Amino acid sequence: MHAYARSELTTFHIIWGDAHMRATIKQYIDAVKKRREEGDDKGFSLIELIVVVAILGVLVAIAIPVFTSIQATAKTNSLQTAASNGATTVAAAVANGEAPATQLAKMKSADWTIAITTPASGTVTLDNFCVTATAVSGKALDGATAAKAGPGC
């Protein structure tokens, strides 16, 4: 709203009173719309741009922590999947009469290491082993919590 328009509006209000105020505001709004259509006011005002930047700032402030949390959960879930696959591999090796450590060694990744914890008896059975997947430092899963899977965990 321009300064001269405010003074005209106030003067009109004082002279004619409240009864004609609505008509005056409508006329003023129509005049502003007409002026914009004529090309006097192009683009966005500074206030509109500031509001948009403020809204984007709030959205970013909310999104970054959420995104970080999602990444940490994904890394931990990836290790849990590796440990579960390792437990399945060990169980299949035991069921087929093969060496579990040999079969587990075939599971390779640059991002994690996998190991079997053998029981005190030294003999791995279907109900006494535990497989642990650990993230390799400096790789994609770095910072993830180690995961365990198997009936002996």
N, C-alpha and C positions, 0 to 999 in steps of 0.2 A: 504494500500500500504506500503510495507516494505521500510526501508531507503536505503538498498542496491539496490533495484529495481529502486528507483528514481535516484540514481547516475548513474546506468547503462543506464537508459532511457535518461538522460541529456547528457551523453557522446555520446551515439548513435546519438542523435539529432544534436549535434555539428559536429560530423564527417560527417554524411550523409545529413543533411539539412532537409528541410520541405517535400520534395518529398517522403521520406520514413517514415515519422512520423506516418502515419496512419497504415502502416504495423507493425510498432514497437508496437504501442498501442494494436493492435489486438493480436499480439503475447504475449504481457504481460498479457492481459486479459485471453487469453487461458491458459497461464501458471498458473495464479491464480486459475482459475476454476479447472485445473488438480490437483493442490496442495490441494484444498478443497476436491476433490473427493478421493484423496489418504488418507485423514483422518488427515491432518495436522491442518486444521481449522475446528473444530467442534463447534456447538452452535452459540450463537449470540454475537456480539461485544458489548462492553460497551455502545457505542454511540447508537446502535439500541435499547438497553434496556432503556436508558435514554429517547429516543424519545417516546417510548411506554408509559412510566410512565408519561411523560409530557402530552401526548394526553389524557390519562385516567384522569389526574388531571383537565384538562380543561373540560372534559365531566362531571365530578363530580361537578365542580364549577357551571356549568350550570344547572345540573339536580336537585340539592338540593333545590334551590329557587323555581323552577317550581313545584316540588313535594309538597313543603310546601303550595304553592298557591292552588294547586289542592285539598289538604286536607281541607283547610279553606273553599273553595267553596263547597265541598261535605258536610261539617258540616252545613253550612248555608242552602243548598238545602234540607238537611234532616229535619231541623226545618221548612222550608217552606212547605214541604210535610205534616208534622204533623199538622201544622196550617190549611192547605187546607182540610185535612181529618177531622179535627175538625169542620170546617165550614160546610162541607157536612153533618156531623153527626147532627149538630145543625139545619140545614135546614130540614133534614129528621124528626127530633123530632118535630119541629114546624109544619110541614106539617101533621104529624100523631097525633097532639094534645098532645104530651108528653112533659115532662119537659126537656128543653134543657140542663140544668146544670146536671141533673141526667144521661142523655145519654152521655154527654161529660166526666163525671167522670169515665165512663167505659173504656175510652181510657187511658191506663196506660203505662208508660215507666220509667225505671230507669234513662234514659238519658235526659229526658225533662219533663217539666210540661206544662199543657195546661189550659187556662182559658178563659172564655167568658166575654166580656165587655157588660153589659146590658145598654140599652139606658136610658135617663133621665126619660122617661115615665114609666120605669120598666117592660114594656111588650115587650117581644122579638117577632119580626115579621120576615118575610123572607127578609126584606130589611133594617133592622136597627141593626144588631149584628156584633160584631167583635171578632174573636178568636185569641188569642196570644199564641204562643209556645215559651218557654224560656228554654235554656240549663241549666241543673243541674251542679253546680260547682263540679269539680273533676271527672266527668263522661266523657264518650266518646265524647260528643258534646261540652265540655267545651271550651269557647272562641268563640263560634259561635254567630252571631248576631241574636237577637230575631226576629221572623217572625210573621206577621199578615195576616189574611185572613178573608174574609167575606164582605158583601156589606156595612157595616157601618164603615169600616176602613178608 
